[in-house]
Amino acid sequence: MKLITWNCQGAFRKKADAILSYHPDILIIQECENPGKLKFNKTTRKPNDTYWFGDSVHKGIGIFSYSDYEFELLPDFNSQFRYVLPFKVTGRGNTFTLFAIWAMNNKDNRQARYIGQIWLAVNHYTKLLNTPAILIGDFNSNKIWDYKDRVGTHSDVVFKLEQNNIHSVYHRHFVCEQGKEKHPTFFLHKKSFKPYHIDYCFASTDIADKVQTVEIGTYEDWTTYSDHSPLMIKFDL
């Protein structure tokens, strides 16, 4: 199973061919337009299953299956935690919980913005974390910003997930500490000299143990499309 997350910075319909050339089984796209506006090229491969959630028809989060994996939003979903969406994923004899994430601003509660939103969500969905689970997406977060005033820090989230035997696939694969990543996933204002690692995939131990490859797109390959580079993980499930 190949899982890819990418914040496409809008207009996914014009950029789909680029990411589909990497042959994802499941694709999570942040800043994706509403399906009603997704007018792909005639030659663009069409997904077998789609779910979209957003407050604006121009930018939401899209989850696409390009294989026989199917997903359904779980009834546990609490809209209070915007853009942390729990799905039941089934296919190829596997069943697991997938959290598709796009950590957002919160104008009403600054402490609950970005990583604060994820902190509240993982505490709310504790029971789901006890099942085989993957949390993947744009966390808009890194340990280097732990000093910011939030209800929970990046390190708090990492520790909470580790308590549930859920680990960062990137950090396990590259034997790297949080905050000391060697591969940026985001370039502020598309500037190569402003790199940050803010996109993640966390997986339960039994799933993380089956990681085959972890790849992050380079600045040179992706800056024409977005200020983010895709995070791509292949599992031997």
N, C-alpha and C positions, 0 to 999 in steps of 0.2 A: 504494500500500500504506500503510495506516494502522497504526502500531505504538503500543501503549499499555502502559506499565508502571505498576503501582499497588500499594503496600502497603496492603491493605484493612483491616488491624488485626483480622483474624478475621471469621468469619461472612459469608463472601462470598456465600453463598446468599441472604442478606437484602439485599445491596447491589448485586447484579449489574445490576439494571435501570438504576441510576444511571450506571454506567460504559458500559453497552451503548448508552446513548442517544447516545454519541459515535461509534458505528459503527466499532469496530476491525476490522481484518482479522486481526491477531494480538494477543493480550492476554496479558501476563505479570502474574500476581497473586502477591504475597508474603503470607505469613500466611493462606494459603488452606487450607481444610479438605480432607480426603481426599475423592475423588469419591464414595465411599460415603455421605458425609454431605451432599453437594451436592444437596439437594432443592429445586430451583428452583420458583418459582411457575409455574403452568400457562402463563401468558402470557409468561414470560421466554424470550427467544430461546436456543436450545440450540446449543452449539458443534458444528462438524463434525469436529473432531479435538481430543483432549485428552491431556495428559501431566501427571502429578503426581509430585512427589518430596518426601518428608518423613520425619522421625523420629517425629512425633506425628500422629495422625489429625486433630488439631485445627488444626495449623499446619504448612504446607509451602509449596512453590512450585508454582503451577499455570500451565500454558501452554495456551492455548486458541486454536483457529483458528475464525474466523467467516466464512471465505471458502474458496476452493479451495486455499489454501496448506496443505501437509502437512509434518509434521516427524517426525524420528526421532532418538532419542538416539544419538549416535555411539559406536562401540565404544571410542573413545579416552577415554571418560569415566573419570576417576579419582576414586573416592569419598573419597579423602583430602582433596580440595578440595570440601567440602560446599557445596552450593547455588551452584556455578559449573558449570552444565550445558551442554555443547556439543551443539547439534542441527544436523542437516542439514535445511534448509528448501527445499522445492521448490514451485513454482506459478507460473502465468502466464508461463512461459518463463524464470523466474529460479531460480537455485540459489545459496544462500549459507549460511554458518555463523552460527548464532545462539547466543550465550552468554546464557542466562537466569540472572540473578544475584540472590542475596539474601545479602549479606555477614553472617556470623554471628559470635557469640562463640565462643571456643575456650578452654574451661576447663582443658584440659591444657597448652596453650601460649599464653600471653598475647601473645607477640610475633606469633603467627600469627592473631590475631583480626581481624575486620573487614577493613580494607584489607590487612592482612598476608596474609589468606587469598587475596585477589584477586591480590596480587603473586606469590605462589607459583603460583597457577593460570596466570596469563598467561605465566610463564616455562616452566611445564610444557607448555602448549599452543602453543608458539612456531610450530610448523609450521602449525597451523590459522589462525594470525594472518596467514599469507601468502596465504590464500585470501580472497575477498570475505567480510567478516565484520561482524557487529553484536554489540556487548556492551551489554546493557541491563538495568537493574534498580535495586534498592536497594543502593547501595554502602556505606551507613552511613559516609560519609567526605567530607572536604573538605580542601582545602589548609591551612586554618586550624589543622588538627590534626596537621600534619607533625611537630611536636615530640614526639609520643607515641612510645613505644618499640615499634616494630614491625619485622618483617623487611624491610619495604618501605613507604615513605610514599605518600601520595596522589600527590605530585609524581613519585615514582619510577614509579608505574603509568602516569601520563599520558605521561611521557617514553618509557617502554618501548613504549606503544601508538603514539606518534608515530613512533618508529623503524620501525614496521611500517606507516606511512602510515594509521593509524587515529586519528580525531580526535573530540573531543566535539562532537556535533551542536548542543547548546545554545550552547556558547561560540563556535562558528563563526557560527551564525545571528544571535546578538545581539552579536557582536564584543565579547566579554567575557573578561576574564582569570580563570583559576582562582582561587577564593577571593574573587572580587568579584562574585558573581552577584546579580542584581537580583530574581530570582523564587525564593522559598523553595519547597522541596518537602516540608518537614517542620516541624512545630510541636511542640516538646517539651511533653509533657503537655497537648497541644491548646491551648497558650497562644499567642495572637497575637504577644506580645512576646518569644517565644523561637523565632524562625524560623531555619532552616538549609537549605542546598541540599545534599542527599545522594543524590539519585536522578539517574542519568545514562543517556545513550545515546551510545556511541562507535561510529563506523562507518568502514569503509574509504573512502578518498578517492572511489573511483568510485561508491560508494553515497551518501556524504555530499554529493557534488556534486548529487545529485538530490532534496535536501530541498526541500519546498515550504513547509511550515509547521511551527512548533514551538510548542506550547502547554503551559502548566502551569496546572492548576486553582487557583482562588483559595481562600484560607482560608475565606471566607464560604460558598462553595459546597460545600466538602468536609469541614469540621470536624465535622459531625454524623455522618459516616461513619467517619472515620479521622484519625489524627494526620499522615498523609501526603496530599499532593495528587498526582493523576496527572500523568505526563509523557506527552505525546501528540505523535507525529511523523508527518507525512505525506510519503511519498516518491513521486516520479514515476518508477516503475520500468517 
